[in-house]
Amino acid sequence: MIILKYIYLVFRMFEASYQRMVIFLLLSLVVLTILHHFMKEKKEKIWCALCAIPLLVFLVFYFMNRILGNAEMTLQRYASLGIVALLLLLWGTVIFFKRDYKAYMILTYIFTILWLVIGIIFVTVCLSRVYVGNHSHDGWEESFEKTIEDLGTAYVLRDWKELDYDALKEKYLPLVREAERTHDEVAMLMALYELRYDLYDGHVRVRTTNSAAKQEAAERLAGNDYGFSLFQAENGDYLAVLVEEDCEANRLGIQNGTIITKWDGVPVEEAVKDVKCIDTFYVFSYLENEQIFQPIFLAGHGGDTLQVTFLDENAKEKTVTVSAMGNYLERRTKAIKIFYGTPADNENFHTCMINDHVGYLRITEESYLGDPTMDIIKCSIAGYSKELYDDLNAKLEGLREQGMDRLIIDLRNNDGGYSYLSKSLIGLFTDQVQPSDMGYYLNGSYHAVLSPMAYGTGPWKELPLIVLVNGETGSSGDCMAYLLKTYAHAKLIGNSTTWGCAQCTGGCSILSNGEFSFFYPIASTPGEDNLPIIDARSDRKARITLDYQITYDREGVLELFGDGERDVVLEKALALMDEN
């Protein structure tokens, strides 16, 4: 019954055309069965010919729904429906030659149901293209407008974020109309990226078939490079960092650590407030994370020349004019990567001892042994992976034998994955019930597919934990951090809170000629009271708060953007461990 409920709820998430085709094939099976009862004596040949109708209807359906520029995805998505239509044709053909209706009717029913179920599961698990708005036959403006309408219909956080879709149309359609008039693919992409920014959801993604246009859009969004970036120290000063040696700004007195006071004549603390951190890769869902990066993004704002005011070596304000020296994208990306850092060992589920009594577990993503499709389905229904649970338990036992009496779990730059693997780890540290992995939004309220349950016996529930996170701890890594924070002996530490996005993906709008695609979540990841876990509401406030946030004084900023060899976050975690 659980499997049937799961399949039914997933089926409800498909777009109407897919649902209608599945229903049509099932009705065809039933109607053909009834008709055979009345036609088997004198009109069985006509009945056999009627068995070809489902295939003809499917072919019309397929070509009407074929996604331009992406025929392969169309074929994969609708293949099971075509197989069912062929089965019905084969049914009539076999009856015509063999005259054994009952046996082949039973086989047809079995394989029809089987292939429809396989198709729904394959599209959901392997393609992650459950709800598809196929607007590839429309122009840019029309397909963009329909994409916004898709969001109003299928986006699982459409009401949670209190989005005004009419306002979004009013804001973006003039931009798209102008981009279409001049056939400016870069301008079209920038409109899509800005729309993504307005949704503040890292699970919303933009894709294009034109990699050159994507690169140019990224550069336009980044702005001009004036030879340095900016970062705010804990005392509020805005410091120059990553200063290019012997560039114009450097020759005029700006060095690493120079305090910047005005940006193009505007006090820097005011200029930074208006900055939107729009990027083709990075998304800052929580406002408090975006505020960390606003100075970095501000450093690309300006024209061919820019007035910069700073404090010189005598602590007196000095204003200079610097010229743009290229595009800022490379320096900006470098600054972001430096801030997030890269833990020393990227092996997934790596364990070791840091000192005589502190163990270390690094989790880079929630994937395990490249699970095949059936294992993914099995674990999704069970809610966790028994194999991973046992494997991690054995690794922790090995650390305990080496003297571990406390543990650091490193989730920084965690790429996410399957949420049932998060539950596999959570079950090691608590025997309390946890929310279901999957939910849905219906008639204005959120529901879970399964009831909350415990995913383990919590053999390590007395072990002190520190969990390391940052703004690239995303998706199911987000969920893991959120759930570990509820564990009585755990503390969350980082220089930023997590990514802030955890809802299940599956929505996709294909825009004009398949050149552009817009992806978004359509199923919920339930938390307390089945409400969406983690994702921000309209205020963009973080819903995962840190127990301790790493900040940087002037010397810390210079070190961070200098050699960057120290792992300050890990060092602080060890210090806090020793205090307890």
Secondary structure as the mmCIF struct_conf table of DSSP 4:
data_model
#
loop_
_struct_conf.conf_type_id
_struct_conf.id
_struct_conf.beg_label_comp_id
_struct_conf.beg_label_asym_id
_struct_conf.beg_label_seq_id
_struct_conf.end_label_comp_id
_struct_conf.end_label_asym_id
_struct_conf.end_label_seq_id
HELX_RH_AL_P HELX_RH_AL_P1 ILE A 2 MET A 13
BEND BEND1 PHE A 14 PHE A 14
HELX_RH_AL_P HELX_RH_AL_P2 ALA A 16 MET A 39
TURN_TY1_P TURN_TY1_P1 LYS A 40 LYS A 42
HELX_RH_AL_P HELX_RH_AL_P3 GLU A 44 LEU A 50
TURN_TY1_P TURN_TY1_P2 CYS A 51 ALA A 52
HELX_RH_AL_P HELX_RH_AL_P4 ILE A 53 ASN A 65
HELX_LH_PP_P HELX_LH_PP_P1 ARG A 66 ILE A 67
TURN_TY1_P TURN_TY1_P3 LEU A 68 GLY A 69
HELX_RH_AL_P HELX_RH_AL_P5 ALA A 71 LYS A 98
HELX_RH_AL_P HELX_RH_AL_P6 TYR A 101 PHE A 122
HELX_RH_PI_P HELX_RH_PI_P1 VAL A 123 LEU A 127
BEND BEND2 VAL A 130 VAL A 130
STRN STRN1 TYR A 131 ASN A 134
TURN_TY1_P TURN_TY1_P4 SER A 136 HIS A 137
BEND BEND3 ASP A 138 ASP A 138
HELX_RH_AL_P HELX_RH_AL_P7 TRP A 140 ALA A 154
TURN_TY1_P TURN_TY1_P5 VAL A 156 GLU A 162
HELX_RH_AL_P HELX_RH_AL_P8 TYR A 165 THR A 182
TURN_TY1_P TURN_TY1_P6 HIS A 183 HIS A 183
HELX_RH_AL_P HELX_RH_AL_P9 GLU A 185 LEU A 199
TURN_TY1_P TURN_TY1_P7 TYR A 200 TYR A 200
TURN_TY1_P TURN_TY1_P8 GLY A 202 HIS A 203
STRN STRN2 ARG A 205 THR A 208
BEND BEND4 THR A 209 THR A 209
HELX_RH_AL_P HELX_RH_AL_P10 SER A 211 ALA A 222
STRN STRN3 ASN A 224 ASN A 224
BEND BEND5 GLY A 227 GLY A 227
STRN STRN4 SER A 229 GLN A 232
TURN_TY1_P TURN_TY1_P9 GLU A 234 ASN A 235
BEND BEND6 GLY A 236 GLY A 236
STRN STRN5 TYR A 238 VAL A 241
BEND BEND7 LEU A 242 LEU A 242
HELX_LH_PP_P HELX_LH_PP_P2 VAL A 243 GLU A 244
TURN_TY1_P TURN_TY1_P10 GLU A 245 ASP A 246
BEND BEND8 CYS A 247 CYS A 247
HELX_RH_AL_P HELX_RH_AL_P11 GLU A 248 ARG A 251
TURN_TY1_P TURN_TY1_P11 LEU A 252 GLY A 253
TURN_TY1_P TURN_TY1_P12 ASN A 256 GLY A 257
HELX_LH_PP_P HELX_LH_PP_P3 THR A 258 THR A 258
STRN STRN6 ILE A 259 TRP A 263
TURN_TY1_P TURN_TY1_P13 ASP A 264 GLY A 265
STRN STRN7 VAL A 266 PRO A 267
HELX_RH_AL_P HELX_RH_AL_P12 VAL A 268 ALA A 271
HELX_RH_3T_P HELX_RH_3T_P1 VAL A 272 ASP A 274
BEND BEND9 THR A 280 PHE A 281
BEND BEND10 TYR A 286 TYR A 286
HELX_RH_AL_P HELX_RH_AL_P13 LEU A 287 LEU A 298
TURN_TY1_P TURN_TY1_P14 ALA A 299 GLY A 300
BEND BEND11 ASP A 304 ASP A 304
STRN STRN8 THR A 305 LEU A 311
TURN_TY1_P TURN_TY1_P15 GLU A 313 ASN A 314
BEND BEND12 ALA A 315 ALA A 315
STRN STRN9 GLU A 317 SER A 323
BEND BEND13 GLY A 326 GLY A 326
STRN STRN10 ASN A 327 ASN A 327
BEND BEND14 TYR A 328 TYR A 328
HELX_RH_AL_P HELX_RH_AL_P14 LEU A 329 TYR A 340
BEND BEND15 ALA A 344 ALA A 344
TURN_TY1_P TURN_TY1_P16 ASN A 348 PHE A 349
STRN STRN11 HIS A 350 MET A 353
BEND BEND16 ILE A 354 HIS A 357
STRN STRN12 VAL A 358 ARG A 362
STRN STRN13 GLU A 366 GLU A 366
TURN_TY1_P TURN_TY1_P17 LEU A 369 GLY A 370
HELX_RH_AL_P HELX_RH_AL_P15 THR A 373 ALA A 382
BEND BEND17 GLY A 383 TYR A 384
HELX_RH_AL_P HELX_RH_AL_P16 LYS A 386 GLU A 401
TURN_TY1_P TURN_TY1_P18 GLN A 402 GLY A 403
BEND BEND18 ASP A 405 ASP A 405
STRN STRN14 ARG A 406 ASP A 410
TURN_TY1_P TURN_TY1_P19 ARG A 412 ASN A 413
STRN STRN15 GLY A 417 GLY A 417
HELX_RH_AL_P HELX_RH_AL_P17 SER A 419 PHE A 429
BEND BEND19 GLN A 432 GLN A 432
STRN STRN16 GLN A 434 GLN A 434
BEND BEND20 ASP A 437 ASP A 437
STRN STRN17 GLY A 439 LEU A 442
TURN_TY1_P TURN_TY1_P20 ASN A 443 GLY A 444
STRN STRN18 SER A 445 ALA A 448
BEND BEND21 VAL A 449 LEU A 450
STRN STRN19 MET A 453 MET A 453
BEND BEND22 GLY A 456 GLY A 456
TURN_TY1_P TURN_TY1_P21 PRO A 459 GLU A 462
BEND BEND23 LEU A 463 LEU A 463
STRN STRN20 LEU A 465 LEU A 468
TURN_TY1_P TURN_TY1_P22 GLY A 471 GLU A 472
TURN_TY1_P TURN_TY1_P23 SER A 475 SER A 475
HELX_RH_AL_P HELX_RH_AL_P18 SER A 476 LYS A 485
TURN_TY1_P TURN_TY1_P24 THR A 486 THR A 486
BEND BEND24 TYR A 487 TYR A 487
TURN_TY1_P TURN_TY1_P25 ALA A 488 HIS A 489
STRN STRN21 ALA A 490 GLY A 494
BEND BEND25 ASN A 495 SER A 496
STRN STRN22 CYS A 504 ILE A 510
HELX_RH_3T_P HELX_RH_3T_P2 SER A 512 GLY A 514
BEND BEND26 GLU A 515 GLU A 515
STRN STRN23 PHE A 516 ALA A 523
STRN STRN24 SER A 524 SER A 524
STRN STRN25 PRO A 526 PRO A 526
HELX_RH_3T_P HELX_RH_3T_P3 GLU A 528 ASN A 530
HELX_LH_PP_P HELX_LH_PP_P4 LEU A 531 LEU A 531
STRN STRN26 PRO A 532 PRO A 532
BEND BEND27 ILE A 533 ILE A 534
TURN_TY1_P TURN_TY1_P26 SER A 538 ASP A 539
BEND BEND28 ARG A 543 ILE A 544
BEND BEND29 ASP A 547 ASP A 547
STRN STRN27 TYR A 548 GLN A 549
HELX_RH_AL_P HELX_RH_AL_P19 ARG A 554 LEU A 560
TURN_TY1_P TURN_TY1_P27 PHE A 561 ASP A 563
BEND BEND30 ARG A 566 ARG A 566
HELX_RH_AL_P HELX_RH_AL_P20 VAL A 568 GLU A 579
#
